[in-house]
Amino acid sequence: MSASYDVIVVGAGNAALCAALAAREQGASVLVLERAPHAERGGNSRYTAGAFRLAFDGVDDLLEVMPELTEHELATTDFGSYTADQFFADMARITQYRADPDLVPILIDQSRAVAVWMRTHGVRFSPSYGRQAFRIGDRFRFWGGLAVEVTGGGPGLIEALMQAIEAQGIEIRYECGATDLIEEDGEVRGVVARQNGRREEIRAGAVVLASGGFEANAEWRTRYLGAGWDLAKVRGTRFNTGAGIRMALAVGAMPWGNWSGSHAVAWDRNAPDFGDLRVGDNFQKHSYPFGIMVNANGERFVDEGADFRNYTYAKYGQVVLQQPGQFAWQVFDAKVTHLLRDEYRIREVTKVRADTLEELASKLEDVNGARFLEMVEEYNAAVQDDVPFDPTVKDGRGTNGLAVPKSNWANRLDTPPYEAYEVTCGITFTFGGLRIDRNARVLDTAMQPIPGLYAAGELVGGLFYFNYPGGTGLTSGSVFGRIAGTSAGQGL
Ligand SMILES: Cc1cc2nc3c(=O)[nH]c(=O)nc-3n(C[C@H](O)[C@H](O)[C@H](O)COP(=O)(O)OP(=O)(O)OC[C@H]3O[C@@H](n4cnc5c(N)ncnc54)[C@H](O)[C@@H]3O)c2cc1C
């Protein structure tokens, strides 16, 4: 048995660190437990590019979050707006109207306020020029409502939050994984943790669970997401194995949300089994709306241009996983290669290049080349050439009469050199988890708060079903992390 704290936070990613800072603001003594070693700290949050979805009515709202915007940036950029109503409509549509009606309005209402609060702890934000804007003439135009990212991406976020944690004198223990909750008379009163193989009971007035989903647990993936999910690559940390969810269920928490669903993307076929902090999120390959995706049979299998990438990328990993051999090739011609995101130009990429379609067909490993060539001919003939191509809007330049249509950004594959990139499924995080109320208290199966237990981040269920609007994971972790920390600090 060791010292006692007001609040123990389990995990040290974005949600956990926001919770710890918020609890400290309430005057609480706080201990953060992190299972990873110091070198791998920061959880999935550190692997991100820092995209941060928030509602804004116009540039004045953005200036609250990014007062550093220069006159030049303001004069040359069309940020547009992304209203709370649009954010709400996206969450509803993308989750097929399943997202928790109690939590979604909080997520949206607090999305900008939490960024302003994070600034007070040293986190900085910038316009997401590289990934969410296109240059038209001498102006930048943002698309898809996602205009803001954390300066320095995930590493910048974690660095800033860790400095704030240190400045607040909050203690963090690394390589210290929580294994169980201490429950007394129906109240959570601390955790059992393991460090260097030693078991320790650490007592607290409240516990905030922010230890991620179960994406890094191959057995749970197969059990809950289904057959074949053991074969997915994990995009981020190897430490999110569902421990927080398991601990909470063991004291009666209600399982909630889309337990068979996850966020999963097209990810380099030869990427390592877990994330690599040097490469970060650059194994992803998100420019498929401008090309075609082809499977082992030489067939297209999905509408690459169904919507803006932000609204399809998180569900297309699963579609790739379902293809024979769990892989696909993304194919582009020279008309669009200048539009490919930076992640296509890293050293660790599985890529082929060819001057003719026949040569390309012979280089697409494990693909039926003859059928690929026929398919490209059919596809080229179906492209609606009379509709202008415009990557900044859903341009409606689709295909006619194909069994698998392409709805926007369709171009003939006819201009060499051709490039193709091989991808498989990379899982980001799981959607199922715990049920929380508006104060981020964990609810039991009778819908009553479990005294002393709070949760935030990936392990909260009920927000995302089937799909996910890009940049919402960090926002969710920050919003509910701050609420969980405040509630825990106040002993709500
Ligand atoms: C490659 C990649 C790119 C992404 N890009 C974006 C993006 O640009 N924008 C966006 O919004 N989202 C993005 N996401 C999703 C985003 O990372 C997550 O939604 C969010 O960071 C989750 O935050 P979290 O604090 O809940 O979890 P994490 O940041 O994963 O933190 C959980 C922590 O808990 C620790 N832990 C686990 N078990 C225990 C235990 N038993 N005891 C103690 N500690 C434990 C883990 O080691 C980890 O540090 C991306 C994810 C990945 C993998």
The ligand as an SDF file (V2000), in Angstrom:
LIG
                    3D

 53 58  0  0  0  0  0  0  0  0999 V2000
   -1.4810    7.3390  -36.5210 C   0  0  0  0  0  0  0  0  0  0  0  0
   -2.6510    8.0480  -35.8820 C   0  0  0  0  0  0  0  0  0  0  0  0
   -3.0330    9.2980  -36.3540 C   0  0  0  0  0  0  0  0  0  0  0  0
   -4.1250    9.9640  -35.7730 C   0  0  0  0  0  0  0  0  0  0  0  0
   -4.4360   11.2220  -36.1950 N   0  0  0  0  0  0  0  0  0  0  0  0
   -5.4010   11.9300  -35.5380 C   0  0  0  0  0  0  0  0  0  0  0  0
   -5.6030   13.3080  -35.8070 C   0  0  0  0  0  0  0  0  0  0  0  0
   -4.8760   13.9330  -36.5900 O   0  0  0  0  0  0  0  0  0  0  0  0
   -6.6170   13.9380  -35.1280 N   0  0  0  0  0  0  0  0  0  0  0  0
   -7.3950   13.2950  -34.2030 C   0  0  0  0  0  0  0  0  0  0  0  0
   -8.3000   13.9040  -33.6340 O   0  0  0  0  0  0  0  0  0  0  0  0
   -7.1780   11.9920  -33.8940 N   0  0  0  0  0  0  0  0  0  0  0  0
   -6.1970   11.3180  -34.5240 C   0  0  0  0  0  0  0  0  0  0  0  0
   -5.9580   10.0150  -34.1810 N   0  0  0  0  0  0  0  0  0  0  0  0
   -6.8050    9.4080  -33.1280 C   0  0  0  0  0  0  0  0  0  0  0  0
   -6.3110    9.9040  -31.7750 C   0  0  0  0  0  0  0  0  0  0  0  0
   -4.9730    9.5270  -31.6110 O   0  0  0  0  0  0  0  0  0  0  0  0
   -7.0780    9.3140  -30.6210 C   0  0  0  0  0  0  0  0  0  0  0  0
   -8.4540    9.4240  -30.8280 O   0  0  0  0  0  0  0  0  0  0  0  0
   -6.7410   10.0620  -29.3490 C   0  0  0  0  0  0  0  0  0  0  0  0
   -5.4110   10.4720  -29.3480 O   0  0  0  0  0  0  0  0  0  0  0  0
   -6.9710    9.1600  -28.1760 C   0  0  0  0  0  0  0  0  0  0  0  0
   -6.5420    9.8160  -27.0100 O   0  0  0  0  0  0  0  0  0  0  0  0
   -6.5730    9.0240  -25.6480 P   0  0  0  0  0  0  0  0  0  0  0  0
   -5.9500    9.9400  -24.6540 O   0  0  0  0  0  0  0  0  0  0  0  0
   -7.9110    8.4670  -25.3940 O   0  0  0  0  0  0  0  0  0  0  0  0
   -5.6310    7.7480  -25.8980 O   0  0  0  0  0  0  0  0  0  0  0  0
   -4.0550    7.6390  -26.0130 P   0  0  0  0  0  0  0  0  0  0  0  0
   -3.4450    8.8950  -26.4910 O   0  0  0  0  0  0  0  0  0  0  0  0
   -3.7690    6.4050  -26.7940 O   0  0  0  0  0  0  0  0  0  0  0  0
   -3.5690    7.4400  -24.5150 O   0  0  0  0  0  0  0  0  0  0  0  0
   -3.8440    6.2610  -23.7950 C   0  0  0  0  0  0  0  0  0  0  0  0
   -2.6600    5.9780  -22.8910 C   0  0  0  0  0  0  0  0  0  0  0  0
   -3.0160    5.0020  -21.9180 O   0  0  0  0  0  0  0  0  0  0  0  0
   -1.8810    4.1920  -21.6720 C   0  0  0  0  0  0  0  0  0  0  0  0
   -2.3350    2.9460  -21.0440 N   0  0  0  0  0  0  0  0  0  0  0  0
   -2.9660    1.8940  -21.6250 C   0  0  0  0  0  0  0  0  0  0  0  0
   -3.2510    0.9600  -20.7070 N   0  0  0  0  0  0  0  0  0  0  0  0
   -2.7980    1.4310  -19.5140 C   0  0  0  0  0  0  0  0  0  0  0  0
   -2.7980    0.9200  -18.1870 C   0  0  0  0  0  0  0  0  0  0  0  0
   -3.3380   -0.2700  -17.8990 N   0  0  0  0  0  0  0  0  0  0  0  0
   -2.2360    1.6850  -17.2100 N   0  0  0  0  0  0  0  0  0  0  0  0
   -1.6710    2.8940  -17.4810 C   0  0  0  0  0  0  0  0  0  0  0  0
   -1.6310    3.4060  -18.7300 N   0  0  0  0  0  0  0  0  0  0  0  0
   -2.2050    2.6890  -19.7260 C   0  0  0  0  0  0  0  0  0  0  0  0
   -1.2530    4.0250  -23.0250 C   0  0  0  0  0  0  0  0  0  0  0  0
    0.0950    3.6460  -22.9320 O   0  0  0  0  0  0  0  0  0  0  0  0
   -1.4480    5.4280  -23.6260 C   0  0  0  0  0  0  0  0  0  0  0  0
   -0.3360    6.2510  -23.3560 O   0  0  0  0  0  0  0  0  0  0  0  0
   -4.8640    9.3350  -34.7270 C   0  0  0  0  0  0  0  0  0  0  0  0
   -4.4440    8.0980  -34.2300 C   0  0  0  0  0  0  0  0  0  0  0  0
   -3.3380    7.4550  -34.7880 C   0  0  0  0  0  0  0  0  0  0  0  0
   -2.9180    6.1380  -34.2230 C   0  0  0  0  0  0  0  0  0  0  0  0
  1  2  1  0
  2  3  1  0
  2 52  2  0
  3  4  2  0
  4  5  1  0
  4 50  1  0
  5  6  2  0
  6  7  1  0
  6 13  1  0
  7  8  2  0
  7  9  1  0
  9 10  1  0
 10 11  2  0
 10 12  1  0
 12 13  2  0
 13 14  1  0
 14 15  1  0
 14 50  1  0
 15 16  1  0
 16 17  1  0
 16 18  1  0
 18 19  1  0
 18 20  1  0
 20 21  1  0
 20 22  1  0
 22 23  1  0
 23 24  1  0
 24 25  2  0
 24 26  1  0
 24 27  1  0
 27 28  1  0
 28 29  2  0
 28 30  1  0
 28 31  1  0
 31 32  1  0
 32 33  1  0
 33 34  1  0
 33 48  1  0
 34 35  1  0
 35 36  1  0
 35 46  1  0
 36 37  1  0
 36 45  1  0
 37 38  2  0
 38 39  1  0
 39 40  1  0
 39 45  2  0
 40 41  1  0
 40 42  2  0
 42 43  1  0
 43 44  2  0
 44 45  1  0
 46 47  1  0
 46 48  1  0
 48 49  1  0
 50 51  2  0
 51 52  1  0
 52 53  1  0
M  END
$$$$
